[in-house]
Amino acid sequence: MMEERTDEGLSQLAEEQQRAVRLLLAHPFVTDSRPDPEAFSFVRRHARELQRWFAEQLGYRLVVDSELARLHKRPAPGARLRPLRTQSQAPFDPRRYSLLCLVLAALERLEVQTVLSELAEQVALLAASEEGVQRLNLESHAERQAFVDAVRWLVEIGVLTLADGEDTAFLEGRGDALYDIHSRRLSQLLSAPVPLEPPRDPEELTADVYPDTEEGANRRSRHRLMRRLVEEPVLYVRDLDEDERVYLTLQRHYLAGQVTSRTGLAVEVRREGLAAIDPAGRLTDLAFPASGTVSHAALLLAEVLAERGRSAAPAFVPEEELGEALASLLERYGHLWSKAYRDDPGRLLEEALERLEHLGLIGRGGGGIEPLPAVARYKAVEPAAAQEDDRE
């Protein structure tokens, strides 16, 4: 009986740590109230072990206190970085990113609360004082929308909390909104290390430094490989440098074991590379296949590209050829797809290819579209019912 209780205890311990790791990988900035309070309690309970594991295996720094957990990630080499998105799922443009940075700077100067109009005035002052930054024109609805989109993202992650009013009132020029400022959360938002001098290249902001020793080289390879495994859809051997290839050959079973035991992901090994698959289908921010016009079109184009990859034809497929394939697919499946995309097939093609690229299924270059090995996993099936989907 004692042995059984010990096994059950170990099983519960492993399950709690796995849930905590999965939460932090999917949401590197979490609070005690969002997105999963129970899993956050596991993060706090196992904070020391999680900090050790993330630092050792991925080179990530984990900060945990009573109200937040912040996993300071580093991008894997060649990571397919995806943008922040507005409530309507439109990607942030450069203007929204610049306004977000100005909002963060303005919040540092404010106290525990602010109203949206006061925050906008502070942002306008900062924009006017920064050379090369476009001034904030609050008379423009498009500018107010971009500003509100930046604020909404901070509300979404818990840095700000709406206390009274509504942002749409400010947006429409008929009112205001009051926010609580969570200074501790704000201070942990910045993830990039602060350089000793201004960086010469943006990539320097995320650069890692390792000792010039054998252990340092091994740690660098381990971190870069593990980041690809848990953060990227596919790890292709062809994308690795020589040191990484050697380390993967020698330590493949160890790396796969760490990923499986800590995250619950099943690591598939192929000649071309590795992929960590989630049997539950939940540890991703970009599910595929999925409902919606873009996902369906991407799946159908993936089948076309997979067939091309198996043929003797050149590996690169001209984008014009895929445009012709999409035109044929529109004739067959267009009645199922959103009218907005039926009326703009060029936009549909671009967004479908972007989806496949983010999933590591294609490469894009001067030669056209390159089907990558993992695209062969996908095959479209006929829908059970004809139903137009306007969600994408």
Contacts in CASP RR format, 6 or more apart in sequence:
PFRMAT RR
TARGET T0000
AUTHOR 0000-0000-0000
METHOD contacts of the structure
MODEL  1
MMEERTDEGLSQLAEEQQRAVRLLLAHPFVTDSRPDPEAFSFVRRHAREL
QRWFAEQLGYRLVVDSELARLHKRPAPGARLRPLRTQSQAPFDPRRYSLL
CLVLAALERLEVQTVLSELAEQVALLAASEEGVQRLNLESHAERQAFVDA
VRWLVEIGVLTLADGEDTAFLEGRGDALYDIHSRRLSQLLSAPVPLEPPR
DPEELTADVYPDTEEGANRRSRHRLMRRLVEEPVLYVRDLDEDERVYLTL
QRHYLAGQVTSRTGLAVEVRREGLAAIDPAGRLTDLAFPASGTVSHAALL
LAEVLAERGRSAAPAFVPEEELGEALASLLERYGHLWSKAYRDDPGRLLE
EALERLEHLGLIGRGGGGIEPLPAVARYKAVEPAAAQEDDRE
13 46 0 8 1.000
14 261 0 8 1.000
16 42 0 8 1.000
16 45 0 8 1.000
16 46 0 8 1.000
17 42 0 8 1.000
17 46 0 8 1.000
17 49 0 8 1.000
17 50 0 8 1.000
17 262 0 8 1.000
18 261 0 8 1.000
18 262 0 8 1.000
18 263 0 8 1.000
18 264 0 8 1.000
19 39 0 8 1.000
19 42 0 8 1.000
20 39 0 8 1.000
20 42 0 8 1.000
20 43 0 8 1.000
20 46 0 8 1.000
20 50 0 8 1.000
21 50 0 8 1.000
21 53 0 8 1.000
21 262 0 8 1.000
21 263 0 8 1.000
22 39 0 8 1.000
22 263 0 8 1.000
22 264 0 8 1.000
22 283 0 8 1.000
23 30 0 8 1.000
23 35 0 8 1.000
23 36 0 8 1.000
23 39 0 8 1.000
23 40 0 8 1.000
23 42 0 8 1.000
23 43 0 8 1.000
24 30 0 8 1.000
24 43 0 8 1.000
24 50 0 8 1.000
24 54 0 8 1.000
24 62 0 8 1.000
24 69 0 8 1.000
24 71 0 8 1.000
25 71 0 8 1.000
25 230 0 8 1.000
25 231 0 8 1.000
25 263 0 8 1.000
25 283 0 8 1.000
26 283 0 8 1.000
26 284 0 8 1.000
26 285 0 8 1.000
27 35 0 8 1.000
27 36 0 8 1.000
28 70 0 8 1.000
28 71 0 8 1.000
28 72 0 8 1.000
28 73 0 8 1.000
28 191 0 8 1.000
29 68 0 8 1.000
29 69 0 8 1.000
29 70 0 8 1.000
29 71 0 8 1.000
29 157 0 8 1.000
29 158 0 8 1.000
29 185 0 8 1.000
29 188 0 8 1.000
29 189 0 8 1.000
30 36 0 8 1.000
30 39 0 8 1.000
30 40 0 8 1.000
30 43 0 8 1.000
30 68 0 8 1.000
30 69 0 8 1.000
31 40 0 8 1.000
31 67 0 8 1.000
31 68 0 8 1.000
31 69 0 8 1.000
31 158 0 8 1.000
31 185 0 8 1.000
32 40 0 8 1.000
32 66 0 8 1.000
32 67 0 8 1.000
32 68 0 8 1.000
34 157 0 8 1.000
34 158 0 8 1.000
40 69 0 8 1.000
43 50 0 8 1.000
43 64 0 8 1.000
43 69 0 8 1.000
44 64 0 8 1.000
44 66 0 8 1.000
44 69 0 8 1.000
47 62 0 8 1.000
47 64 0 8 1.000
47 69 0 8 1.000
50 62 0 8 1.000
50 64 0 8 1.000
51 61 0 8 1.000
51 62 0 8 1.000
51 64 0 8 1.000
53 262 0 8 1.000
54 60 0 8 1.000
54 61 0 8 1.000
54 62 0 8 1.000
54 71 0 8 1.000
55 61 0 8 1.000
55 62 0 8 1.000
57 222 0 8 1.000
57 223 0 8 1.000
57 226 0 8 1.000
57 258 0 8 1.000
57 262 0 8 1.000
58 73 0 8 1.000
58 74 0 8 1.000
58 223 0 8 1.000
58 226 0 8 1.000
58 227 0 8 1.000
58 230 0 8 1.000
59 74 0 8 1.000
59 208 0 8 1.000
59 219 0 8 1.000
59 223 0 8 1.000
60 71 0 8 1.000
60 72 0 8 1.000
60 73 0 8 1.000
60 74 0 8 1.000
61 71 0 8 1.000
61 72 0 8 1.000
62 69 0 8 1.000
62 70 0 8 1.000
62 71 0 8 1.000
62 72 0 8 1.000
63 69 0 8 1.000
63 70 0 8 1.000
63 72 0 8 1.000
63 188 0 8 1.000
64 70 0 8 1.000
65 184 0 8 1.000
67 182 0 8 1.000
67 184 0 8 1.000
67 185 0 8 1.000
68 184 0 8 1.000
68 185 0 8 1.000
68 188 0 8 1.000
70 188 0 8 1.000
70 189 0 8 1.000
70 191 0 8 1.000
72 191 0 8 1.000
73 191 0 8 1.000
73 231 0 8 1.000
74 206 0 8 1.000
74 208 0 8 1.000
74 223 0 8 1.000
74 227 0 8 1.000
75 81 0 8 1.000
75 206 0 8 1.000
75 227 0 8 1.000
75 231 0 8 1.000
76 224 0 8 1.000
76 227 0 8 1.000
76 228 0 8 1.000
76 231 0 8 1.000
76 232 0 8 1.000
77 224 0 8 1.000
77 228 0 8 1.000
77 239 0 8 1.000
78 239 0 8 1.000
79 227 0 8 1.000
79 231 0 8 1.000
79 232 0 8 1.000
80 232 0 8 1.000
80 233 0 8 1.000
80 357 0 8 1.000
80 358 0 8 1.000
80 360 0 8 1.000
82 285 0 8 1.000
82 286 0 8 1.000
82 358 0 8 1.000
83 91 0 8 1.000
83 92 0 8 1.000
84 91 0 8 1.000
84 92 0 8 1.000
84 96 0 8 1.000
84 97 0 8 1.000
84 100 0 8 1.000
84 153 0 8 1.000
85 91 0 8 1.000
85 92 0 8 1.000
86 92 0 8 1.000
86 96 0 8 1.000
86 149 0 8 1.000
86 152 0 8 1.000
86 153 0 8 1.000
87 149 0 8 1.000
87 152 0 8 1.000
92 100 0 8 1.000
92 149 0 8 1.000
93 146 0 8 1.000
95 134 0 8 1.000
95 146 0 8 1.000
96 146 0 8 1.000
96 149 0 8 1.000
96 150 0 8 1.000
98 133 0 8 1.000
98 134 0 8 1.000
99 123 0 8 1.000
99 136 0 8 1.000
99 146 0 8 1.000
99 147 0 8 1.000
99 149 0 8 1.000
99 150 0 8 1.000
100 150 0 8 1.000
100 153 0 8 1.000
100 154 0 8 1.000
102 123 0 8 1.000
102 126 0 8 1.000
102 127 0 8 1.000
102 130 0 8 1.000
102 133 0 8 1.000
102 136 0 8 1.000
103 119 0 8 1.000
103 123 0 8 1.000
103 147 0 8 1.000
103 150 0 8 1.000
103 151 0 8 1.000
103 154 0 8 1.000
104 154 0 8 1.000
104 186 0 8 1.000
104 189 0 8 1.000
104 190 0 8 1.000
105 126 0 8 1.000
106 119 0 8 1.000
106 122 0 8 1.000
106 123 0 8 1.000
106 126 0 8 1.000
107 114 0 8 1.000
107 119 0 8 1.000
107 154 0 8 1.000
107 159 0 8 1.000
107 160 0 8 1.000
107 181 0 8 1.000
107 186 0 8 1.000
108 186 0 8 1.000
109 122 0 8 1.000
110 118 0 8 1.000
110 119 0 8 1.000
110 122 0 8 1.000
110 181 0 8 1.000
111 181 0 8 1.000
112 180 0 8 1.000
112 181 0 8 1.000
112 183 0 8 1.000
113 163 0 8 1.000
113 178 0 8 1.000
113 179 0 8 1.000
113 180 0 8 1.000
113 181 0 8 1.000
114 178 0 8 1.000
114 179 0 8 1.000
114 181 0 8 1.000
115 176 0 8 1.000
115 177 0 8 1.000
115 178 0 8 1.000
115 179 0 8 1.000
116 148 0 8 1.000
116 151 0 8 1.000
116 167 0 8 1.000
116 170 0 8 1.000
116 176 0 8 1.000
116 177 0 8 1.000
116 178 0 8 1.000
116 179 0 8 1.000
117 170 0 8 1.000
117 176 0 8 1.000
119 151 0 8 1.000
119 179 0 8 1.000
120 136 0 8 1.000
120 138 0 8 1.000
120 144 0 8 1.000
120 147 0 8 1.000
120 170 0 8 1.000
123 136 0 8 1.000
123 147 0 8 1.000
124 135 0 8 1.000
124 136 0 8 1.000
124 138 0 8 1.000
126 133 0 8 1.000
127 133 0 8 1.000
127 134 0 8 1.000
127 135 0 8 1.000
127 136 0 8 1.000
128 135 0 8 1.000
128 136 0 8 1.000
136 143 0 8 1.000
136 147 0 8 1.000
137 143 0 8 1.000
138 144 0 8 1.000
138 147 0 8 1.000
141 171 0 8 1.000
144 170 0 8 1.000
144 171 0 8 1.000
145 171 0 8 1.000
148 167 0 8 1.000
148 170 0 8 1.000
148 171 0 8 1.000
151 160 0 8 1.000
151 167 0 8 1.000
151 179 0 8 1.000
152 167 0 8 1.000
154 160 0 8 1.000
155 161 0 8 1.000
155 162 0 8 1.000
155 179 0 8 1.000
158 182 0 8 1.000
158 185 0 8 1.000
159 181 0 8 1.000
159 182 0 8 1.000
159 185 0 8 1.000
159 186 0 8 1.000
159 189 0 8 1.000
160 179 0 8 1.000
160 180 0 8 1.000
160 181 0 8 1.000
160 182 0 8 1.000
161 179 0 8 1.000
161 180 0 8 1.000
161 182 0 8 1.000
162 177 0 8 1.000
162 178 0 8 1.000
162 179 0 8 1.000
163 178 0 8 1.000
163 179 0 8 1.000
163 180 0 8 1.000
164 177 0 8 1.000
164 178 0 8 1.000
165 175 0 8 1.000
165 176 0 8 1.000
165 177 0 8 1.000
165 178 0 8 1.000
166 177 0 8 1.000
167 177 0 8 1.000
169 175 0 8 1.000
169 176 0 8 1.000
169 177 0 8 1.000
170 176 0 8 1.000
170 177 0 8 1.000
192 205 0 8 1.000
192 206 0 8 1.000
193 205 0 8 1.000
193 206 0 8 1.000
195 204 0 8 1.000
195 205 0 8 1.000
199 205 0 8 1.000
208 220 0 8 1.000
208 223 0 8 1.000
210 216 0 8 1.000
210 217 0 8 1.000
210 219 0 8 1.000
210 220 0 8 1.000
217 243 0 8 1.000
218 247 0 8 1.000
220 243 0 8 1.000
221 243 0 8 1.000
221 244 0 8 1.000
221 246 0 8 1.000
221 247 0 8 1.000
221 248 0 8 1.000
222 247 0 8 1.000
222 251 0 8 1.000
222 255 0 8 1.000
224 244 0 8 1.000
225 235 0 8 1.000
225 240 0 8 1.000
225 244 0 8 1.000
225 247 0 8 1.000
225 248 0 8 1.000
225 255 0 8 1.000
226 255 0 8 1.000
226 258 0 8 1.000
226 259 0 8 1.000
228 235 0 8 1.000
228 239 0 8 1.000
229 235 0 8 1.000
229 255 0 8 1.000
229 259 0 8 1.000
229 267 0 8 1.000
229 274 0 8 1.000
229 276 0 8 1.000
230 259 0 8 1.000
230 263 0 8 1.000
230 265 0 8 1.000
230 276 0 8 1.000
232 360 0 8 1.000
233 275 0 8 1.000
233 358 0 8 1.000
233 359 0 8 1.000
233 360 0 8 1.000
233 361 0 8 1.000
233 374 0 8 1.000
234 273 0 8 1.000
234 274 0 8 1.000
234 275 0 8 1.000
234 359 0 8 1.000
234 360 0 8 1.000
234 361 0 8 1.000
234 372 0 8 1.000
234 373 0 8 1.000
234 374 0 8 1.000
235 273 0 8 1.000
235 274 0 8 1.000
235 275 0 8 1.000
236 272 0 8 1.000
236 273 0 8 1.000
236 372 0 8 1.000
236 373 0 8 1.000
237 245 0 8 1.000
237 248 0 8 1.000
237 271 0 8 1.000
237 272 0 8 1.000
237 273 0 8 1.000
238 272 0 8 1.000
240 248 0 8 1.000
248 255 0 8 1.000
252 269 0 8 1.000
252 274 0 8 1.000
255 267 0 8 1.000
256 267 0 8 1.000
256 269 0 8 1.000
256 274 0 8 1.000
257 267 0 8 1.000
259 265 0 8 1.000
259 267 0 8 1.000
259 276 0 8 1.000
260 266 0 8 1.000
260 267 0 8 1.000
263 276 0 8 1.000
263 283 0 8 1.000
264 278 0 8 1.000
264 279 0 8 1.000
265 276 0 8 1.000
265 277 0 8 1.000
265 278 0 8 1.000
265 283 0 8 1.000
266 276 0 8 1.000
266 277 0 8 1.000
266 278 0 8 1.000
266 279 0 8 1.000
267 274 0 8 1.000
267 275 0 8 1.000
267 276 0 8 1.000
267 277 0 8 1.000
268 274 0 8 1.000
268 275 0 8 1.000
268 276 0 8 1.000
268 277 0 8 1.000
270 373 0 8 1.000
272 373 0 8 1.000
272 374 0 8 1.000
273 373 0 8 1.000
275 374 0 8 1.000
278 284 0 8 1.000
281 287 0 8 1.000
286 355 0 8 1.000
286 358 0 8 1.000
286 359 0 8 1.000
288 295 0 8 1.000
288 298 0 8 1.000
288 299 0 8 1.000
288 355 0 8 1.000
288 359 0 8 1.000
288 378 0 8 1.000
289 295 0 8 1.000
289 296 0 8 1.000
289 299 0 8 1.000
289 378 0 8 1.000
291 389 0 8 1.000
291 391 0 8 1.000
292 338 0 8 1.000
292 389 0 8 1.000
292 391 0 8 1.000
292 392 0 8 1.000
293 336 0 8 1.000
293 337 0 8 1.000
293 338 0 8 1.000
293 341 0 8 1.000
293 348 0 8 1.000
293 389 0 8 1.000
293 390 0 8 1.000
293 392 0 8 1.000
294 341 0 8 1.000
294 348 0 8 1.000
294 351 0 8 1.000
294 352 0 8 1.000
294 355 0 8 1.000
294 392 0 8 1.000
295 355 0 8 1.000
295 392 0 8 1.000
296 333 0 8 1.000
296 336 0 8 1.000
296 337 0 8 1.000
296 380 0 8 1.000
296 389 0 8 1.000
297 326 0 8 1.000
297 329 0 8 1.000
297 333 0 8 1.000
297 337 0 8 1.000
297 341 0 8 1.000
297 348 0 8 1.000
297 349 0 8 1.000
297 352 0 8 1.000
298 352 0 8 1.000
298 353 0 8 1.000
298 355 0 8 1.000
298 356 0 8 1.000
299 378 0 8 1.000
299 380 0 8 1.000
300 329 0 8 1.000
300 333 0 8 1.000
300 380 0 8 1.000
301 322 0 8 1.000
301 325 0 8 1.000
301 326 0 8 1.000
301 329 0 8 1.000
301 352 0 8 1.000
301 353 0 8 1.000
301 356 0 8 1.000
302 356 0 8 1.000
302 361 0 8 1.000
302 375 0 8 1.000
302 378 0 8 1.000
302 380 0 8 1.000
303 378 0 8 1.000
303 379 0 8 1.000
303 380 0 8 1.000
304 322 0 8 1.000
304 325 0 8 1.000
305 317 0 8 1.000
305 322 0 8 1.000
305 356 0 8 1.000
305 361 0 8 1.000
305 362 0 8 1.000
305 369 0 8 1.000
305 371 0 8 1.000
305 375 0 8 1.000
306 371 0 8 1.000
306 375 0 8 1.000
306 376 0 8 1.000
306 378 0 8 1.000
306 379 0 8 1.000
308 317 0 8 1.000
308 371 0 8 1.000
309 315 0 8 1.000
309 371 0 8 1.000
309 375 0 8 1.000
309 376 0 8 1.000
310 376 0 8 1.000
315 370 0 8 1.000
315 371 0 8 1.000
316 365 0 8 1.000
316 367 0 8 1.000
316 368 0 8 1.000
316 369 0 8 1.000
316 370 0 8 1.000
317 368 0 8 1.000
317 369 0 8 1.000
317 370 0 8 1.000
317 371 0 8 1.000
318 367 0 8 1.000
318 368 0 8 1.000
318 369 0 8 1.000
319 349 0 8 1.000
319 353 0 8 1.000
319 368 0 8 1.000
319 369 0 8 1.000
322 349 0 8 1.000
322 353 0 8 1.000
322 369 0 8 1.000
323 345 0 8 1.000
323 346 0 8 1.000
323 349 0 8 1.000
326 345 0 8 1.000
326 346 0 8 1.000
326 348 0 8 1.000
326 349 0 8 1.000
326 352 0 8 1.000
327 345 0 8 1.000
330 337 0 8 1.000
330 342 0 8 1.000
330 345 0 8 1.000
334 342 0 8 1.000
335 386 0 8 1.000
335 388 0 8 1.000
336 383 0 8 1.000
336 386 0 8 1.000
336 387 0 8 1.000
336 388 0 8 1.000
336 389 0 8 1.000
337 348 0 8 1.000
337 388 0 8 1.000
337 389 0 8 1.000
338 388 0 8 1.000
338 389 0 8 1.000
338 390 0 8 1.000
338 391 0 8 1.000
338 392 0 8 1.000
339 388 0 8 1.000
339 390 0 8 1.000
340 390 0 8 1.000
341 347 0 8 1.000
341 348 0 8 1.000
341 392 0 8 1.000
353 362 0 8 1.000
353 364 0 8 1.000
353 369 0 8 1.000
356 362 0 8 1.000
356 375 0 8 1.000
357 363 0 8 1.000
357 364 0 8 1.000
359 374 0 8 1.000
360 372 0 8 1.000
360 374 0 8 1.000
361 371 0 8 1.000
361 372 0 8 1.000
361 374 0 8 1.000
361 375 0 8 1.000
361 378 0 8 1.000
362 369 0 8 1.000
362 370 0 8 1.000
362 371 0 8 1.000
362 372 0 8 1.000
362 375 0 8 1.000
363 369 0 8 1.000
363 370 0 8 1.000
363 372 0 8 1.000
364 370 0 8 1.000
END
